Amino acid sequence: MLDPHRRLLSRREAQREAIRRASTYAHFSQSQPLYLNKAVGTPLNAYEWAVADYFEKPRVLQIDIGEWTGGVGQTIRIEARDSLMVLHVSVKIRDTSFILEEGEAKRNKTEPFGWIYTTRTPIQLKPGIWLDVVAYDLPGNTGENFLVVK
């Protein structure tokens, strides 16, 4: 077990490393249109927006299977948010140990934080089916959520 002083040093080193990585990311990303556009009319410049984005993970807030009965071509609606932009959302449908289907959701053009996954495989909808959803942002951060069919 680490003594308290050593634990504090370890935390500080981890913080320094995180700041170094965020700074490196921002240095190479500050010319991205997303950060340049976000900086217009705000007190932050593109570099600062990129640093902030590096530290903010996207979140998967909702997985709606209300329109899905297990058939092909049906939709699963997802709400995913980030401080700036969710880049893409992946969906995995599985039972406890076997992946039944996986793929990428598409942006819902009518809902700003909405994503739609369209199923491609018939799946017997029964208790114990899992939907794992992962949202990705520009720096590569991920946010996950899941839903288990009951």
N, C-alpha and C positions, 0 to 999 in steps of 0.2 A: 504494500500500500504506500502511495506517495505521501510525503509529509505535506502540510498545508502550504509551505513556502514553494515547494517544487510544483504542486498543483497550480498555484497562482502563476508561476513562470510558464508552465505548460499552456495555460489559458491565454496568457499574453502572447506567447509565440503563435498560437493558433489564430488569434485576432490579427496579429501583424501579417501573417500569411494570407488571411482572407482579404485584408486591405490591399496587400500587394497584388493579389490576383484581380481584385476589382479594378484597381488602378490600371493594370495591364490591359484588362478587357476594355475599359473605357478609352484608353489611349488608342487602341486599334479600331474601336467602334464609334467614336465620336463623330465620324463623318457619315454615318448611316442616316438616311433620310428620316427614319423614325425619330431619332434623337434630335436631329436638326429641327424638324418640324415641331416637336414637343417643346423645344426651347424658345420658340418664337412667342414673345409677349409674356414670358415668365422670368422670374429672377434667376433661374438656373440656366447654365449653358448646356450644350449637348454632352460634354464630358461628364458633368454632374448628373444629368439624367441617366447616362449609361452606368455610372457607379450605383445610383439608386436602383436601377433595374437589375443590376447584378445581385444585389442583396435581397430583392423581393421575389419570392417564389409564386408561380401561378397557383390558383386554387380551383379545384373542381367542386362546385357548390351543389350541383343537382344532377341526378341521373334519372330521367323520366322514361319508364318502360310502359306507360299507359297505352301506347299504340302498338305495342309488340306482343304478339301471341305465340311467337316462335317461328313464324312463317318467313319465307324469303321475300325481300323487297320491303319489309316493314321498317319503321324508323324508331330509333332510340334518340331521345332529345337530351342534350347535355348543356349545362351552363358552366362555363369556365371563364375565370377572370384573372387579370394580371394588372399590375400597376400601370403598365403601358400597353402590352399586346400579347395575347396568346398566339403563338406561332402555328402550332398544330396540336391535335388531340388524337390519341390512339385509344382503341377499345379492344379489350380481350374478353371473350365470353368463354367460360370454362365450367367444368364440374370440379370436384375437389382436386383432381390430379391430371386432367386431360383438357387441352385447349380445343374447344369446339369451333371457334372462329376468332379471327383478329383482323384488324384493319384500321384505317384512318377515317375519322369523322370529317365532314365538310362544314365550312362556315354556313350558318343560317343567315341568309341575306336580309331577313326581316327582323332579326333580334340581334342587338349589338354584342351580346355575350353568348349567343346561342351557337351550338354545333349540332349537326345531325349525322348520326351513323345509320346507314342503311344495311340491313342484314343480307347476307348472300347464301346462307346455309339454313336448311330447316333444322330447328332445334326443338326438342320436346321440352317445353317449359314446365319445370317441376321444381319443387323445393330443393335447394342446394346448388342451383345454377348461380354462378358468380359473374358479375360484370365488373371488370377492373378498367378504370379510366385514368389516363395519364395526360396532363396538359403540359406543354413545353413552351418556354418563352425564348426570346432571342439569345440571351446569354447561356441558354442550355439548362436552366433551372427546371425542375419538374415539381408538379403538384399532383397528388393522387387521391382518388376516392374509389369506393367500391359499393356495390349493391348486391345483396344476396336475395334471390327469389325465395319467398316463403310459401 
